[in-house]
Amino acid sequence: MQRRDRSTNAPLTAPEAVVAAAEPVTVTVARDVRADQREAFEGWAAEVLDLAARFPGNLGTSLLRPGPGSTRYHLVYRFADGESLARWERSSERQAALERVEHLTDRVDYAHVAGLDSFFTALTPSRPGPRWRLTVLTVVAVFAITLAFQLLVTPHVSGWPLPARLLLSAVVVVVLLGYVVMPTLSRLFRRWLHPSREG
């Protein structure tokens, strides 16, 4: 995790390994908000999350509010790849937004993750949703892709050697799971996957 306190001049951005990723990436920004500035911060957060959501390559944003006795908010951004995230982090719109939030918070932590795990990793100490829900959703996704493959593709490659058919099936399942099906399902079922993070 990357950390910055209010004395540091420049906001942190994704490390080079994340920027170079050709797969989905997630960044979580955790901010300790001053007790008398929570209303102002939530207004700022709604604005900046809406701004990020309209950037090319954005797959979704969310705000995780603090639990009892905590002042820590988490802003979560998901992007299609590292370069899309980098464009957001380097944008003049983000820089202007950050200048307006400094007096509202005392500390900020940044965390980045790339790959399939980025769709389900909150990167925060918040309470996660039940693990079985992620398992069920993953099984449903794999079943749907495999069924579609059997119905639409297998009849056309029935003459292929078994290893070739299995390899093609594995490639199709993994690619669709990581880049199409899971990103979509994670957005549609976000509240079901993480019920304790709402509100």
Buried (B, 14 or more C-beta within 10 A) or exposed (E): EBEBEEEEEEBBBBEEEBBEBEEBBBBBBBBBBBEEBBEBBBEBBEEBBEBBBEBEBBBBBBBBBBEEEEBBBBBBBBBBBBBBBBBBBEBEEBEEBBEEBEEBBEBBBBBBBBBBEBBBBBBBEBEBBEEEBBEBBBEEBBEBBBEEBEEEBBEEEEEEEEEEBEEBBEEBBEEBBBBEBBBEBBEEBBEEBBEEBEE
